Amino acid sequence: MGQISVIVTVYNKEDYIEKCLDSLLQQTFQDIEIILINDASTDNSKGIIERYSDSRMTCYHLDKNVGVSKARNMGIEYASSEFIYFVDGDDYLAPYTLELLLNNIGEANFIGGSIFKAGKIAIPMEIGEDSYYLRRLSGGRKIKALRRRSATNLLLRKDFVDVQELRFDEQATFYTDLTFSIPAIVNTEEIPMITGVPTYLKGECYDPIDQPTLMLHSVEEKLPDLFYVYHKMKMSYTDTKSISRYLDLLLLNYYSKSITNKAVKNSNVLFDHFTALKNSLSLVAPGRIKRRNIIERREHRLLQKGKKEAVLKSMMFRVRLRQWRRSLRKKHLLMRQLYRTVLVKMPMKPKKVLLESFGGKGYSDSPRYIYEELLKSDHKYDYLWVYDKKKKDIPGNPKQVRRLSPAYYYHLATAKYWVSNARMPNFAIKRPETVYLQTWHGTPLKKLAADMKEVRMPGTTTEKYKRNFYNEAQKWDYLVSPNDYSTSIFRRAFKFGKEVLDVGYPRNDILYLEDEEKARRQQEIKAKLGIPADKKVILYAPTWRDDEFHGKGKYKFDLKLNLSEMQARLGDEYVIGLRMHYLIAEHIDTTGMSDFVYNLSDYGDIAELYLLSDILITDYSSVFFDFANLRRPILFFTYDIEKYRDSLRGFYMDFENEAPGPLLKTSDGVIDAIEHIEKIEATYQSNFDAFYDKYCHLDDGHASRKVINRVFEPEKAEM
Ligand code: C2G
């Protein structure tokens, strides 16, 4: 027993529980007991918990799932300390949290802390007197202790909990915290609250689609719970003005946003819960309803009269009005609103094909090769290439449309075919007649989408990123896959259930030209770039790092190859082609090296650069899966592999053992390898062969044709 009993409830939290427990065991205040209730998890939570052998921990592994309310109540029964504190198994505490709360609780029944979403705020290393505010809430302001409606940010005196018989209502789940916290607040004169510094951190949800946290569950699931808790609390505390007001606003706001937004998409949400909704809303103080806008007030009257259809209509009107009002604030929002309400209702153009590569950055990759094959095949489609900054030089003279321009919205709405190698904008609406061909842009080495645990990119959260990705992948009709290995990863990581085209990569067709043609193209590209015909080319094509950025979509790159040393040792025989990833915004300075270093970052299509190059240096980029089709040597400059593999992304395959070339940590190592490239090739021959068989087995130079045969409908195009 310690001074604080920390009650941790766990249900299927294998990805989170370690962080949670570590944060408890590493508290600056050590005199704690941890009571862990594993609510019959079906994943590996138990195994992870059992690895801990700290004497302060007592774990109860339940045989049957009892739900969060009962699990916490059991925790209260088992707690033997002076204070108790609740933590959910997917959340964690700042190191100073318990000490800070304990130092400031004084004589109060309980003290509140602040809740933040993990990743949204930096946790200070140390806490001084002026790093936080201590507020004392009394009267109507006590309700402010209900931060995020949660009971998890409170340090409570166990006596108080016992005397007041505070428990979580076991019939409730999603809103159960209110059934505990509201009575606690009502029965207390003054509540100290720590603000201005994070104490309780809500962990990011790593799988918002299949394993959402309680609050991420759907409106339909949460509604009965909300009604139940609202009724119960409202009946008990009608006379406590601040509580009654809090509950009314909770219900009214949920009605006016979440319920409404859901009901306009699926009317059953309204119709199935209509009576319960009506009964709950009838308890709301009339004065509260009077403060709503005129449409909502009328809607509440209709609701009380039982006019379901009229209520639904009014909800639709409100949603549309809100959207239009919001859209008037910014030009792009207005465009989107027009797109959503007008353009997507315009007649579909069955012959229009909209193509995009890397969000309009290039005329490149698989969309390019599919397009060129379509051009050859005499199909009478109208092609439209999307560009982001400047128009491209494209054969066949297709229309080009600037991304996010008014014309773009029109074409996006009316093109029957979308061909893209990356995600389209989140707002893009796939109409029932739209055929969306997603080619993707690489065999995955680094973890993708749902398979990534935490997403560290700027301007998004794990939850948002994964949800957007999921919504995007649900729009795809066809997904091109370069090999069987990718197919199984794509199915899982994208949660993609429609048709996968296992045909190899259209972008690699060019790598299967006859040798003579390849040599001819190589010389042609060399001449175009001004590279001397007698020099061999080393292509350096690394990837980007999620956590090194200037801003959204603009990543840093720190060139670790020693170019002058390379020039000194390799310059007689080779030149270097530097090819930065399209997300890299860094300008690499190569002044004074113009006859040795060629910056090819703006060169449209990397497949042509593969043809040009004799050796590839890369790191964790998917480029090596494609380059391997040429059976030319590959070196891996993996100076940060530990960080990249273990904390940033994680790999799908056994990279170190399967790689078709050596993993080198230093620039010198890379230069040595190039000086002995034949020896390296011989050493890695069997690795290379195995690699080729596994990852290049589908590419045969005809992928574009196979895709076209399956996706496009020549007979309709001829009409
Ligand atoms: N690419 C390029 N130049 C580079 C790196 C990449 O032109 N220096 C192109 C290649 O076509 C490559 C594609 O961008 O295949 C994807 O790049 P990756 O480095 O693999 O990274 P990413 O964009 O994160 O995509 O399933 C694959 C993954 O999603 C990787």
Residues whose N, C-alpha, C, O or C-beta is under 5 A from the ligand:
A	BS01	C2G	H441 G442 T443 P444 A541 P542 T543 R579 M580 H581 I606 Y620 S621 S622 V623
